[in-house]
Amino acid sequence: MSREATVKRLFQNSAAVKKAASALFGPIPLSRDQAMGASERLSAVTSLTAGLEYLTHRDHIRAGGLNDWAIARDAYAGRSRATRKVLDLLAHDRTTTVLHAARVAASAGLLLPGNGKWRGAANAFLGVSGAALYPRHRYGTDGADQASTLVQTATGLARMAPSPQVQDALLWYVALQSNLSYLVSGWVKLLGKDWRDGSALSGVMRTRTYGQKDVWRLTRKYPKSARLLAHGVLALECLFPVLYAKGGALTRPVLASAASFHVANGFVMGLGRFATSFIAMHPMVAYTSAPRSLPPAAGRDDRMLRATAVVAAGSAAAAAAVAVGRRLRATDGWPGTRTVTTRHGNRLGYDPRLTPDGTGPVVVLVPGLISTAEHFSWITEKLLQESRYDVITYNRAGYGASHYHGGKPFTLQESVDDLVDLVTAAVPRHRDVVLAGHSLGGEIARRAAGQLGDRLHSVVYIDSSHPAELQRSSQQSDSAERLKGGLGTFLHSLQAGLGALLVRPEWVHNLPAGVRSKVMAQYADSRMWKAGMREWEATEKEFRAFEGDLAPVGAHALVVSAQQTVDRDPEQLLMHQEIADAHKGGHRLVRTCVVEGSDHDSLLTSPRLGGEVAAQILDFLTATATADSTTEQTTAAGRAADLEEAR
């Protein structure tokens, strides 16, 4: 081959490479109208499919179905009367049918060619009607319907907008929402161990809801490929905004990968609407990521991006200020709060309600995991107002006004020692102690009982943990890993400043008005969740290694169980009975009871149920006083008989 021919061949190969590279990399030149047209048609496929599904699967909304309105409407019982009437009207079978039929017609119309103004009205109708129908189909809807509603509402407004600048702002809004959805999904996945080690794909494929048997078998047969694919998904979501770099050089491969991901999910996991709904955002991402030097993007108004950056910076500053304020509120004690430094160097904040001339036993309330003294407010209030018993509430190290200073690996024994040191320092020496613990607090109280000796009067277990529960209860064992993942997600989210977005949960509203603000500050502060993570890691390790039987405890006992706890997992009822049995012997009084209509948390947070638990405690303590008096009389009579016989 001649030199000229070789050079010519090289030029030809170079041109082919450049042509291939230009097809695989670079921006996607879409105009404003093209982006809106592509997005609205893809989104119309989603709403058309959804409408046909709802019209043909009407058993879901009938009596006994997944979305039986007679049951689903209870979720909106707290809304205003006018809102409830509107929701009842929308949920009427005839109204629902008409709306879905209209949505099918509008979606089909949007698939037709054209660029008329009517398309804006059709999109707006789909967006508004989708939001209106959400309460009716609350269970079974997913992110696909929400994404579709977002795209259709924004596109409808853009179609009807008076200027290209407003249209660009709305297209930027959808594009930013798309980026945010991938980023949040990716970074939340990154917090999970199964995504980091690459085992997540196999785990998802073996679930009943989203699993696929053949794909699961492939992940087991080719584990390295499955891990590589899982890590690829993680990288795609976490780095999605990289397509805006270098003039959109990576737009084509990133969007192609994301579209493939959604199509695969739709096919493998049975989420048909999942594909078109999220891909419907991609045309707007392509439009906003292309450099304005390209003719289709010339004249694009990017002020929305700068405005978003300013708002984001301001929001971050506001979130930081809220976090600081909540930290100060969460760590501030109540008027009269005292502190004690334990043998481990931890400084515990506690609130003693002690009468100077008191002689009876003092009730010390021990909180559970991710729980503070304020959770006992209804019980504390009833004990103080309706009895002669004194009460001490406290928070474990790292919660509320209590500070953790441990310099060695944490174990539950540290919390046990802290409780013993608190009792020694805070309870007058001539008075006995009643330990009342909820959840993990019950187990800590049980372990502390052995160190308190004769000072311990009784132990009250409120839906208490059992050290063998992770071994004997499959439900508890299965939920343990999810709990750890949930704690980690919550902790890292709060550390990232997202606590400002938290809405006060219903259980906080149920607490007495005077403690709600403080409890919300504690709930939205990462410090409490960090303490909870530390405790849970130690708890899981020790519970999974537990062997043998419970050690006997020489004190009276009351074991209170939540109905939903024992109904859902009968093994829990057996373990609660074992806790009671560990106290039996001698003249000790041992009681068990199940509080009807309660769950693990409402035993404390519900005013009615918390009051019932307090009533059980008071009745139990009254009975122990009678039992102790009878025992003393019997013992005295026995001693007198022995003396008489000796004479």
Residue, then its C-alpha position, 0 to 999 in steps of 0.5 A: m500500500s502506497r503512502e498516499a493510500t495509508v494517509k487516506r485510510l487514516f483520515q477515513n478512519s478518523a472521520a468515522v471515529k469522529k462521526a461515531a463520537s458525535a453520535l454517542f456524545g454531545p448535546i441533544p439539539l432540541s428547541r423549546d417547542q420540540a422539548m415540550g412536544a416530546s415531553e407532553r406526548l411521553s407523559a400522555v402515554t403514562s396518563l392514558t395507560a393509567g386511565l385505562e388501568y383504573l377504568t378496567h380494574r374497578d374492583h380496587i375502588r369497590a367495597g373491600g378493595l385496595n382503595d375502598w373510599a369508606i376506609a381511605r377517607d379516614a386519612y383525611a378526617g382531620r381536614s376541613r368540612a369543605t375539603r372532605k365534601v369535595l373529596d367525597l364528591l371526587a371519590h364518588d364512583r360516577t365522578t371518578t369514572v367521568l374524570h378517568a374517561a376524560r383523562v383518557a380522551a385528553s391523553a389520546g388527543l395529545l398523542l396527535p400531531g399539532n401544536g395548537k393552544w388547546r394542548g395547553a388546556a389538555n395538559a393543564f386538565l391532566g395535571v389538575s385532575g391527576a392531583a384531584l384523583y390522588p386521594r381516591h387512588r392513594y394506595g397503588t399510585d407511585g412516583a410515575d403518576q406524580a412525575s406525570t402530573l408534574v410534567q403535564t402541569a408545567t407543560g400546560l402552563a408553558r403552553m399557555a404562557p404569554s412569553p418564551q421567558v416564562q416557558d423557559a422558566l417552566l421547562w427549567y423547573v421540570a429539568l431541575q426536578s428531574n435532576l433532583s429526583y435522581l440525586v436524592s434517589g442516588w444519595v439515599k441509596l448510597l446510605g444503604k449498605d446493600w447498594r454500597d456492596g452491590s447486593a441490592l439488585s439481588g435483594v430487590m429481585r427476590t421480593r414479592t412486590y417487585g421481584q422477578k424470579d429469572v432475573w434473580r437467578l441471573t444475579r445469583k449466577y453472575p454476582k460480579s455482573a450484578r454488583l457492577l450493574a448496581h454500582g452503575v445505577l448508583a453512579l448514574e443517579c448520584l452523578f446525573p447533573v454531570l450532563y450539564a458539564k462541558g456544554g452537554a458533552l455527556t447528555r447523550p450517554v447519561l440520558a440514554s443510560a437513564a432511559s434504559f434504566h427506566v425501560a428495564n424497570g418497567f419490564v422487569m419489575g412490572l412498572g409499565r408507567f415507570a418508563t414513560s413518566f420519568i423519561a418524559m422529563h428528559p426532553m426538557v433536560a436535553y433542552t436546558s443542557a444544550p449550549r445556547s450557541l446551538p441554534p435550537a437553544a439560541g435565546r433560551d432564558d437561563r435566569m431560572l437557574r440563577a434564581t434557583a441557586v440564590v433560593a437554594a443558598g438562602s434556604a440552606a442558610a435558613a435551614a442551618a439557622v433552624a437546626v441551630g435553634r432546634r439544637l439549643r431547644a433540644t438540649d435545654g433542660w426544664p426549669g429545675t433540671r439537675t445533672v449527675t455525672t456517671r462513672h463513665g463520664n456521661r452527664l445525665g439531665y434529670d427532673p426530680r419531682l420529689t416531696p420533702d416528706g415523701t416515704g414511699p417508692v420513687v418511680v424512675l421512668v426509663p425511655g426507649l430507643i429514639s425516645t425522651a423523657e417527654h414521651f412519658s408526659w401523659i403517664t407522668e402527669k397522671l402519676l403526679q396528679e392522682s397519686r402520692y408517688d414521686v417521679i424522676t424522669y431523665n434522658r440517657a446520654g446523648y438525648g435531650a439535656s444529657h451528654y455522652h462523653g464515652g471514650k470507648p466502644f459503647t455497650l448497653q451496660e454503659s446505659v445500665d451503669d448510668l441508670v444505677d448511678l442516677v438512682t444512687a445520686a437522685v433518689p433519697r437513700h431511705r426510699d425504694v425505687v420503681l423502674a418503669g421502662h418502655s421498649l429498650g428502656g424496659e431491658i435496661a431497667r431489667r439489667a439495672a435491677g440486679q445492681l440495685g439490690d434491696r433498693l429496688h421495689s418493682v419493675v414496670y415493663i411497658d411493651s419491653s424489649h426481650p434480649a432474645e427477640l431478634q433470634r426468636s421472632s422472625q419479624q423482629s429479625d427481618s425489621a432489624e436491618r431495615l431499622k438500622g437503614g432507616l436510622g442511618t437515612f434519617l441521621h444523615s438527612l438531618q446532618a445535611g440540614l433537611g430537618a427544616l423540611l420535617v412536618r410535625p408528626e401526628w404523635v407529637h400533636n397527641l402529646p401535651a401542649g407544653v412539651r410539643s415544641k421541645v419534642m419536635a426540636q428533639y425529633a428534628d435534631s440529628r443528635m438524638w438520632k446519632a445516639g439512637m444509632r449508637e444504641w441500636e448497633a450495640t443492642e443488635k449485637e448483644f441481642r443476636a449473641f444472647e444465650g440462656d434464660l433471663a436471670p431472676v429478679g427479686a422484685h415485683a413486676l408489671v408487664v404491659s403489652a401493646q395489643q398490636t405488638v402481640d397480635r402481630d407477633p405472638e412470640q412477643l407475648l411469650m417473651h413478655q410472659e418470660i419477663a414476668d416469670a423471671h420475677k416470680g418467687g417468694h411473696r412477689l406480686v407479678r402482673t401482666c396485661v394487654v392494653e386494647g387498641s394500642d401499638h408500641d408508641s401510642l401506649l405513651t403518646s396517646p392521651r387515652l392509652g397513656g392514661e390507661v397505662a398510668a392507671q395500670i401502674l397505680d393499681f399495681l403499686t397499690a396492690t404491691a403495698t397491700a402485698d408488702s403489708t401482708t408479707e410483713q404481717t406474716t413475717a412478724a407473726g412467724r417470728a412471734a411464733d418462733l419466739e414463743e416456741a423457743r420459750 
